[in-house]
Amino acid sequence: MKKKKVTKKKATKKKIKEKEIKSGKPAIKYKYHNSAGRLLAILELANISGPRAKNIHVWSKVSGLSVDQRVQIYGFLVKLSELLDDTETRILAMDLPSARTNYVQNTFAALKDVLLSCNLNGYWGSSKKRIDQATLAFLEFCAFSLGEDGTISEDELAEIYTSIGDVFKQVSDSNLNKDLKALLLRLLVSIKSAIDDYWIGGVDGIRHSCSAIIVEIKRHQDLLKSHSTQPWMKKLFNMVVKLDGIVAKAIKYRKLLEYVVPKLDSK
């Protein structure tokens, strides 16, 4: 009996491990839900690695990407630098004293250099020195100062993600004008990417993608209205309404669709 129990436990652990690898996203717990908090958690995870670790292994572990996906890892570092820029902009907007402003700018410049000058074949030691405890403590101060951005639940994200796949297929198979079809498909892909990158970009990343598709719906609403009886059109609009509502609830702003575009299925 004891032997079977051990075997079962090992099998369960293996199953969980395979699931984590398949998901491609590291299990990061955020103490602060804002750009600085996400940056802090990601850099803390990176800094667990020892100085003799290869950079490619460090960033592969943090990003959830395979070491063979070098281009995607560089892309991940670019996304982190954008997160860095967003955090710096928000901190500098707090009207700090000039001495503190210089410190903020120098600290963020050093972190950006770590990300954008990274040699994946090099060793983590030099970067580890620059992401020291003082820098991490400073980022925690930033995260504490910025307050909460709001969050979206995993269930809500999963529901939208499934809807995007359904809408994408139906728009692809529709008889819509080819240029508008291509545009809508690109925008759907951008929302899907924003959901994939939610753990990096947070609600803001999804909000920007949602805003972009709403603007295009407004711009082409006459053409889209002529397709209002099509199942894919109803699914597209319902998906955007749902996403807009989720983001509005998360960051407490007025739903964009309330004043940007009337219901496309209205008579």
N, C-alpha and C positions, 0 to 999 in steps of 0.2 A: 504493500500500500504506500509506504513512504517513498519508494522508488518512483512509482507512477506519479505521485504528487509533485515531486521534483521535476520530472520530465514535463508535466503539464505546465508548471510555472515557467520553465525555460522556453517552452513553445509559445506561451503568452507573451513573454518578454520579446522574443524574436518577432512576433506578429506586430507588436507595438513599434518596435524599431523600424520594421519595413514600412509601416504606415507613415512614420515620421519622415523617412527618406523619400517616400513617394510624394508627400505633400510639398517637399522642396522649400519649406519655410521653417526657420529655427523657432523653437518655443521660447520667445522672449516675453518676460513679464515687465510691464511698464509701471513705474511708480508714479510718473507724471504723464498725463495724456496731452502733450503738446510737442512742438518740433524739437525743443531742447531735451525733453524727456525721452523722446524716441532716439535722438542722437546719443544721449548719455547711455541708454541701455545697450545700444548697438556697440559703442566703443568699449563699454565695460566687458561685453562678451568677447570682443576682439582681444582685449588686454589680458584675458585669462591665459592665452597662449604664451609660451616661454620665448625668450629672445632668440633661441636657435631654430625656432619654427620658420618654415618658408612662408613668405607673404601670401603666396597662392593658396596654401593650406589654411592660413588664418582667415582670409576673405571667403574662401570656399565654405568653411564652417559657418561663418557669420551669415552669409547670403543664402545658404542652402543650395548652392549651385555645385556642380561637379567640377573638379580641378581641370577637366578637359574643356570646360566652357569659359575659356579665357576672355573672349569678347564680351560675354554676358557679365563676367565678373568686373571687367573695366566699366561696363555700363552701370553696374550696381554702385561702383565708386563715384561715378558721375552723379547718380541720384543722391548719394550721401552728401556730395559737395553742394548740391542744390538745397538739401535740407539744412546744411550748414549756413548757406547764404540767407535762407529764410529766417533761421534763428538769430543770426547776427543783425539782420534788418529790424527784427522785432525788439531785440535788446537795445539797439541804438536809438530806437524810437522812444525809449523810456526817459529820454532827456537826462543822461548821466553827466556828472562832472567831467571836465576835459581829461583829467588824469585817468579816470576809470574808462573813458571812451578809448583812449590809447591802448589800455590793457586789453579791452575787448577786441579791438581791431587786430592787435598783435597775436592774441591767442587764436582767434579764428583764422588768421592768415597762416599760422603754423599748422593748424589742423587741416586746412585746405591743401597745404603742401604735402602733408602725409598722404592724403587721398589721391591727389592728381599727379603727384610725382612718384607714385608707387611703382617699383620694379617687382613684378610678381615672382621673379626668380631670386630676388634678394631675401635677406633674413629680417625677421620682425624686430630684432633688437633695437635698431635706431628709431623706428616708429614708436616702439613701446616706451622709450625714454621721453618722447615728446608728448605722449598721452599719459602723463604722470598723474599722481593723486591730486596735485594742486589743480590741474586742468579739469579732471573729473569733478572735483569739488566745485569748481567755478561753473561747470555745466549744470550741476545739481542746483546751484544758486539761481541760474538762469531759468531752469525748469520750474523751480518753486515760484519765481517772480512772475512768470508769464501766465500762470493760472491754467485752468483746464480748457481744452479745445472741444470737448464733447467726444463721444464714442458711438460707434455703430456695432450692433451685436453680430456675432458670427452667423446666426440664423438669418438675419436680414440680408447680410452680404451674400450668403449662399443662395437665398431666394432670387435676388437680383441677378446673380451670376448665371443661374439656370435660365432665367427669362432672357438674358442677353443671347445665350446660345440658340434658344427657340426663335427669337426675333431675327437674329442674324441669318438663319437658314431661310426663313420666310421672305425676308427682304431680298436675299440672294436670288430666290426663285421667282420674285415678282416681275411684273412688266413695267416697272418704274423707269423713268428716264435714266439712262446709264450713268450720266454725270452725278445726278442726285443720289442714285443708288450707291455709287462708289463713295460719295461723301458720307452718307448715313452709315455705311459699313465701316468706314474709317473711324467715325465717331463712336460706334458701338465697340470697336476694338480698343479705343482709348479709354472707355469706361471700364472694360474688362481688365485692361492693364492697371488702371487706377485701383481696382479692387484687389488685383494681385499684389500691388505695392502698398496696400493700405497700412501694413505694419511699418512702412517707411514714411509715406506721405500723409497718412492720417486722413481725417475728414476733408481737409483742404484739397487734397489731390482728387478725391471723388467729386467734390463740389465744382472744381474747375472743369472737369470732363462733363458733368451734368449741365453746367452753364453753357458749354460749347454746343451741345446737341439741342438745347432749348432755343438758343439763338438761331440755329440753322432751321429748326422747325418753324420759328417765327418768320424767317426770311423766305421760306418756301411754302408757307401755309396754304396759299391758293392752290398750288400744284398738289400738295399733300391732301387737301380737302377733297379733291376729285377722286382720291383713292380711299375715302373714309369708310366705305362699305367693305373694304378688303380685310380679311382676318389679320394679316400681318400689320396693317395700319393700326387697328385697334390694340393689338399686342404691343406695338412700338409705343403708342401713346400711353397705355396703361403702365408699361414698364418705366417710362420717364416720369409719370405722375408719382408712382411708388417711390422711385429713387429720390425725386425732389422732396417728397414728404419725409423720407428717412433722414436726409441731410439736414433739412430744415429743423427737424426735431433735435438732431444731434448738436447743432450749433446755434439754435434758437434764432433763426432769421425767417423772414416772410417767404413763403413758397414762391419761387420764381414764376411758376406757371400761373399764379393768380393774377399777375399783371402783365406778363410777357405775351401770352398767346391764349386765345379762347379755345374751348374744346373743339378739336378737329372733327369730332363726330356729331357736332351740334347741327341742327337743321337751319 
